[in-house]
Amino acid sequence: MPDALSALSVGQALKTTAGCTPLRDAVTEDGLQWSWLDLDAHSDEYARYFLSHGVRREQFVALMAHTSARAVAALLGLMKIGATPVMISPALNREQVAYELALAQAEVVIPFCGEAQARIPEGMTVLPDALPDEPPAVSSRELAEACDGIDPRRSGIVLFTSGTSNRPKAVFLSQAQLLGNARMHQGFMHITPEDRIAAALPIEHILGLIITVLLPLVSGAAMCICAGRHTSAVLDTIQRERCTVLCGVPSMFHTIVTRLESGSWDVSSLRIGLTGGAPCSRELFARIEERLGILLISTLGQTETTGGFTRYDPLETAEDRRTSVGVPSPFVEVEIRNARGERMPPDTDGEICVRGAQVCGGYLNNPEATRTLLDGDGWLHTGDVGQMDSRGVIRVTGRMKDIIIRCGENISAVQVGEVIEACPGVQECRVIGVPDEHSGEELCACVIRSGAVSEEEIRRFTAARLESFKVPRYIFFFEAFARSSVGKPILGELKKEALRRLDSLQK
């Protein structure tokens, strides 16, 4: 198995790209335009600034920022000198920020927006995000010494799991792992300096970090930062910057194609898209490809595997792409295993397990959760249920926690949700299990409508396509779902609201 780990540090990789494509766009944002030489220079300025404030190698420094050119420069500046950025979402409340800072044992915080400043606990060392008017008294020699000898296998970054069903956990990923994963994406997506990537994902999320920052860094492509995450801002950026690459979760793609049907944006420059982080139905997948005129790729990954550990194989058929997450990355092993840890034969359901260079070493300061995540042989248990065929093509059929047991029958919440999403008038659906004295669990469909559709119409549509015991007993309509920073529904909040409504029904 090839070694995915990079021999270069992030700082060395940036210098290499700046030397190969010095004047090409590196970052564009609301009228700002930096070349790769510019980005290298601005990240050096931030590195000097951090050194002047005593930031040291391997020190944990929290960065709270929306995606912006300055935040990218600061992030790269920290990584150049071997500090460990701790990426915290500025959307978190004060209690959540305090929890993540304590979990990662961060010593310094850099807030890049006003709302973040107000959520930092008292007693933390806070560095202003703005560079001083007078350059810090750090010489070029001191900067070079600080950047020299960074071990990309020891230096890295801390990200937090999305926490859509429980409290987030902290994951350390090395610079070598991050760059290796970015290069893997560069290979199967055929990213070149000619590409322009629509940067619509938050950089504190693994997919946003890889696609927005590191994929451009290793390939010389431009990161075109969107002025906010609203659909119109993303479409404006694609049209203005002639973006060629768009990545996001399925719900983001859904809102984009829906908005395009009533708007007049020019997205003809797009050539490829990548989606992940949540199930994407065959119908939505086909609609995205047709409306955007792109090759759409779906991958499987999580923070603990440095993002995607599967990739697109050009030998895949259109049906493969619409129903699978590709084949294993060259840098990992993937096996489908049963509850006893035995490897399952092709085309048989089991838990998807992964081992290799992209896999983290566990959770920071949480040995109990680490033991659940990794077994004694180094296999990471993803919690995803799926199967792999004889060609290595992997299909996800559900989540271990998404199995609903109704009257002894195992039901995949993902399968039922995908069927309901194909019903005319349904925009998005998540199916959850709710307690029931008679059945043990009952199916509850949480639905966002795109048109006029009733509960009875959804039930008839589902009954015509699935066994009767898979038809949801409860259907609740929502205007919107509570979502994580990357756009995934927060299942814990969704279930809490569904149980509240169910309780009201039964009174």
Order of alpha helices (4+ residues) and beta strands (2+ residues): alpha-beta-beta-alpha-beta-alpha-beta-alpha-beta-alpha-beta-alpha-beta-beta-alpha-beta-alpha-beta-alpha-beta-alpha-beta-alpha-beta-beta-beta-beta-alpha-beta-beta-beta-alpha-beta-beta-beta-beta-alpha-beta-beta-alpha-beta-alpha
